Amino acid sequence: MNKSELIEALAEATNIPVQEAASITNTIIETMSDALARGESIEIRGFGSFVVKEYDSYTGRNPKTGEKIKVKPKKLPFFKVGKDLRERVNKMS
């Protein structure tokens, strides 16, 4: 499912115009993105949680030349699936 399909599903499920569903979806995504950018975590019970993981710098290799390079520390968003969602996905397979 992509963003457009999510918007369509929201509009259909709540019987609201697609434009309004798009606005709601964009607001939710923007709010979550802003929270993660500030280093906050997001927990949606039954679904999962989004956290920002910090990675230290390390020495890597350029795959073309084999030259050693210093990789800067970085932060990346990470999703941890919740118990209810994990069970639902496993039940369907």
C-alpha positions as CSV (number, residue, x, y, z in Angstrom):
1,M,0.0,0.0,0.0
2,N,1.3,3.4,-0.9
3,K,0.4,6.9,0.4
4,S,-2.3,7.4,-2.3
5,E,-3.9,4.1,-1.5
6,L,-3.9,4.9,2.2
7,I,-5.6,8.2,1.5
8,E,-8.3,6.5,-0.6
9,A,-8.8,3.8,2.1
10,L,-9.2,6.5,4.8
11,A,-11.7,8.5,2.6
12,E,-13.7,5.4,1.9
13,A,-13.7,4.1,5.5
14,T,-14.7,7.5,7.0
15,N,-16.9,8.7,4.2
16,I,-15.0,11.9,3.8
17,P,-13.7,13.6,0.6
18,V,-10.4,12.5,-0.7
19,Q,-8.9,16.0,-0.3
20,E,-9.8,16.0,3.4
21,A,-8.4,12.5,3.8
22,A,-5.2,13.6,2.1
23,S,-4.9,16.6,4.5
24,I,-5.4,14.3,7.5
25,T,-2.9,11.8,6.3
26,N,-0.3,14.5,5.4
27,T,-0.8,16.1,8.9
28,I,-0.2,12.8,10.6
29,I,2.9,12.0,8.6
30,E,4.3,15.5,9.0
31,T,3.7,15.4,12.8
32,M,5.3,12.0,13.1
33,S,8.3,13.1,11.0
34,D,8.8,16.3,13.1
35,A,8.7,14.3,16.3
36,L,11.3,11.8,15.0
37,A,13.5,14.7,13.8
38,R,13.5,16.1,17.3
39,G,14.6,12.7,18.6
40,E,11.3,11.8,20.1
41,S,9.8,8.3,19.9
42,I,6.3,7.5,18.8
43,E,4.3,4.6,20.3
44,I,1.0,3.4,18.7
45,R,-0.3,0.6,20.9
46,G,-1.1,-2.5,19.1
47,F,0.8,-1.3,16.0
48,G,4.3,-0.6,17.0
49,S,6.8,2.1,17.8
50,F,9.1,4.4,15.9
51,V,12.4,5.4,17.5
52,V,15.5,7.2,16.4
53,K,18.6,5.0,16.7
54,E,22.0,6.7,16.9
55,Y,25.0,5.0,15.3
56,D,28.6,5.9,16.1
57,S,31.2,6.7,13.5
58,Y,33.2,3.9,12.1
59,T,35.8,3.0,9.6
60,G,34.3,1.7,6.3
61,R,35.7,0.9,2.9
62,N,35.0,2.4,-0.5
63,P,33.6,-0.5,-2.4
64,K,35.2,0.6,-5.7
65,T,38.7,1.4,-4.5
66,G,38.9,-0.5,-1.2
67,E,40.2,2.7,0.4
68,K,39.4,3.1,4.1
69,I,37.0,5.9,4.9
70,K,35.6,7.4,8.1
71,V,31.8,7.2,8.2
72,K,30.2,9.9,10.3
73,P,27.9,9.2,13.2
74,K,24.3,9.2,12.1
75,K,20.7,8.9,13.4
76,L,18.1,6.7,11.6
77,P,14.5,6.1,12.2
78,F,13.6,2.5,13.3
79,F,10.3,0.8,13.5
80,K,9.6,-1.9,16.1
81,V,6.5,-3.9,15.4
82,G,3.9,-4.3,18.2
83,K,2.7,-7.6,19.5
84,D,-0.9,-7.3,18.1
85,L,0.4,-6.4,14.6
86,R,3.0,-9.2,14.6
87,E,0.3,-11.7,15.6
88,R,-2.1,-10.5,13.0
89,V,0.5,-10.7,10.2
90,N,1.6,-14.2,11.3
91,K,-2.1,-15.3,11.5
92,M,-2.6,-14.3,7.9
93,S,0.3,-16.3,6.5
